[in-house]
Amino acid sequence: MRTELTITVEKLDEEALSRGRAISGEAGAVVCFLGTVRGIEDARLISAIEYEAFEKMARHQFHLIFDQASKRWPLESIRLAHRVGRVPVGEASIWVEVAASHRQEAFAACEFTISEMKRLVPIWKHPIFSAA
């Protein structure tokens, strides 16, 4: 299974990330998820979220999650990009792409990857609250 992980301070370019897709004729489904910063956190208006990561451990945990997903489903690839630093409202903080033979596996592995990331990966978010 092919994996690709990017942790960056740069703005996520979904089009450029999608151009990096390399799938075989066996992949019948590609599921992409784009997570964006919403303007409300804890019922308060925000202008951005500051993401902080323990990058070495985050990379380790992401690869463990990728390995677990590949053992649960017959996947062709998992690619993930996560921003760190300040991400304004409306911009993407995470992009996930999963390729598999069938849509059920691709959707399930994508959901698993995101859920496990939130549970295990040391990336913390700090909302920047808007002035009232």
C-alpha positions, 0 to 999 in steps of 0.5 A, a space after each residue: 500500500 502506498 502512503 504519503 504524509 505531509 505536515 506543513 505550515 503552507 496552505 493546503 492546495 487540494 488541486 495540487 494534492 489531487 494531481 499527486 494521485 497515482 492509482 492502478 486499474 484495481 482502484 474502483 474508489 477514491 474518497 477525499 475528505 477536506 476538513 476546514 476551519 469553521 467560524 465557531 468553536 465552543 459556541 464562540 466566534 473565532 477567526 482562526 485555529 492555531 495548530 501545534 504538533 509534536 511532529 516526530 510523534 505525530 508522524 509515527 502515530 499517522 504511520 501506525 494508523 495507516 498500517 492498521 487501516 491497511 490490515 483492516 481493508 484492502 487499500 491501494 493508498 492513503 494520503 494525508 496532509 495536515 496544516 500546523 500553525 495559524 489556519 484562518 476560518 474557511 481554509 483547510 486544516 486537513 486533507 485525506 485521500 483513500 483509494 481502494 477497490 470498492 467504495 465501502 472500504 474507501 469510505 470506512 478507511 477514510 473515517 477510521 483514519 480521521 477518527 484515529 487521528 483525532 484520538 491518537 495523533 499529538 496535534 493540538 488546536 488552539 482557537 483564536 477567538 474574535 473580538 466581540 
